[in-house]
Amino acid sequence: MKSMSRNEEASLLQGTLDMMILKTLTLGPMHGYAITEFIHETSENLLRVEEGALYPALHRLELRGLLASEWGVSENNRRAKYYRLTPAGRKQLAAESAAWQRLSGAVMRVMAT
């Protein structure tokens, strides 16, 4: 299978990055690098979130009250900011997941014709 180009990845991520971050954090608190690695590995290496997109998204989600953060020590014994979902973040994830299911289902129906 052919890998996606950076432009294709960026286009896909533009509308779904916040939702993927929220979903990733349902597994528990994580620092930024762990979030990017989880998305990359779970997508079977098709999606890579660049730092220039990730950290503004984390900041935006935190300002909206969907994430909370605290400083901790990473598995490499480095200082890292850990993010976790708030109750509002869980509610937002449920809403975004439902909207994504409707949208992706509609696209699949069109593509199946």
C-alpha positions in Angstrom: 0.0 0.0 0.0 1.3 3.5 -0.9 2.0 5.9 1.9 0.2 9.1 2.1 2.0 12.3 1.1 2.6 15.0 3.7 -0.1 17.2 2.0 -2.6 14.3 2.2 -1.7 13.7 5.8 -2.0 17.4 6.7 -5.4 17.7 5.0 -6.7 14.7 6.9 -5.3 15.8 10.2 -6.6 19.3 9.9 -10.2 18.2 10.6 -9.5 15.3 12.9 -6.4 16.1 15.1 -8.4 17.3 18.1 -10.6 14.3 18.0 -7.6 11.9 17.8 -5.8 13.6 20.7 -8.9 13.4 22.8 -9.4 9.7 21.9 -5.7 8.9 22.6 -6.0 10.4 26.1 -8.8 8.1 27.0 -6.0 5.6 27.7 -4.7 7.9 30.4 -2.4 10.9 30.9 0.4 11.2 28.3 3.0 13.7 27.2 3.1 15.1 23.7 5.7 12.7 22.3 3.7 9.7 23.5 0.5 11.1 21.9 2.2 11.5 18.5 3.8 8.0 18.7 0.4 6.4 19.7 -1.3 8.0 16.7 1.5 7.1 14.4 1.7 3.4 15.5 -2.1 2.9 15.8 -2.5 4.3 12.2 0.0 1.7 11.0 2.5 4.5 10.3 0.1 6.4 7.9 -0.4 9.4 10.2 2.3 11.4 11.7 1.5 14.4 13.8 4.2 17.1 13.6 5.1 19.2 16.7 4.0 22.3 14.9 0.5 20.9 14.8 0.4 19.0 18.1 1.4 21.6 20.6 -1.0 24.3 19.4 -3.8 21.8 19.4 -3.0 20.7 23.0 -2.9 24.3 24.0 -6.2 25.1 22.3 -7.8 22.0 23.9 -6.5 23.0 27.3 -7.8 26.6 26.9 -11.2 25.2 26.0 -11.2 23.1 29.3 -11.1 19.8 27.4 -7.7 18.9 28.7 -5.8 19.5 32.0 -2.0 19.3 32.3 0.7 18.9 34.9 4.4 18.6 34.8 6.0 15.2 35.5 9.0 13.0 34.6 8.9 10.9 31.4 10.1 7.4 31.1 13.5 8.9 29.9 13.8 10.8 33.2 13.1 14.1 31.4 10.7 16.8 32.5 7.5 16.6 30.5 4.0 18.1 30.5 1.4 15.4 30.9 -2.1 15.9 29.5 -5.3 14.2 30.6 -9.0 14.4 29.6 -11.4 16.4 31.7 -15.1 15.5 32.0 -15.8 18.2 29.4 -13.2 16.6 27.1 -14.9 13.2 27.4 -18.2 14.8 26.5 -16.7 16.6 23.5 -15.1 13.4 22.3 -18.4 11.6 22.4 -20.0 14.4 20.3 -17.1 14.5 17.8 -17.0 10.7 17.5 -20.7 10.6 16.7 -20.3 13.4 14.1 -17.3 11.6 12.6 -19.3 8.3 12.3 -22.1 10.1 10.5 -19.7 11.9 8.1 -17.5 8.9 7.3 -20.6 6.7 6.8 -22.0 9.2 4.3 -18.7 9.3 2.4 -18.6 5.5 2.3 -22.2 5.4 1.0 -21.2 7.8 -1.8 -18.0 5.8 -2.6 -19.9 2.5 -2.7 -22.2 3.7 -5.5 
